[in-house]
Amino acid sequence: MEHIGISTSALAGVYDDKAFPPSQAIPNALVLSQTTVSKPIEGDAATLRVPYISTDSAAAIVAEGEEIEKGGAQFSVLDIRTRKVAVIETITNETYSESEVRRMLTDSMTQAITDKADAVFLQNTATDAASNGAPVGIFNTEGAIDGGTITTALDPIVTALGQVAANGGSPSAIILNHATWSQLLLLKFKDGRPMIEPSVADSPTPMLYGIPIVINKMAPANALAIIDRTDIISAVGAVTLSGSDQRYFDSDAYAIRGTFRSGWGVIHSNRLAIVHTEEAE
């Protein structure tokens, strides 16, 4: 088994290492940028147990000499299991000899890994989770705030932001796809002015009510998620790319395999809000 190099926009060149930090190989994956990353674990059976405070401690004013009562903090444990995203491709040995072709193929494979990881992170259903073992996606988290539906104004987003904060969260991002973002940009006041200023739409890093907008093609249609990344704990492994000329020896071909392991869990589901938009006609 030979370990091949990987070249992505986040890496300066081609390296001969087997494993690459996910923050370098797939820096845009949401499980990295929109969660609090804990330590990595390997294997489907392994579980990362993350202790957290489910009920915060409460302080009180106490007179001199009086007994100090307990604050009432309660501890819980979040169990996180990971699942592997993988892809394999074959190319002829003649093609493999071209370094630019290898670069394009490995770029394509790392993008495929990113897309699949994002799709599962955002949209994995409870039914999917039961069959593929991956955690439930953020948009399908049980107990998340139902922020209602946006029709003619952005009020549901404002209300949902307030609810997340009231539950102890600090909204860190609004995640949605390009089409849903377009729906919001089309909202107008009665006098025809856009509710979202053009300067916001034109910005490479748009923000709404001070919260960063994260546009991702794997987000579901007609919905957006307001998250607190400190409440989403993840475990991720390295991105590995390996190559072999053994399996397809009789075809004079070369196989390239890419893998990435990740898992996550939400500590307080009521610090996550889902807001819907009306389906486009």
LINNOR-V237165 format. One record per helix or strand. SS is the DSSP state (@ for helix, = for strand). FROM is the first residue (numbers start at 1). LEN is the number of residues. If there is no record, write none. Layout:
ss=[SS	SS]
from=[FROM	FROM]
len=[LEN	LEN]
This chain:
ss=[=	=	@	@	=	=	=	=	@	@	@	@	=	@	=	@	=	=	@	=	=	=	@	=	=	@	=	@	=]
from=[2	19	22	30	36	48	74	83	93	99	126	138	145	155	173	178	188	194	198	207	211	223	229	232	239	249	253	269	273]
len=[1	2	4	4	2	8	7	10	4	25	7	3	6	12	4	8	1	1	5	2	5	5	3	5	6	3	14	3	5]
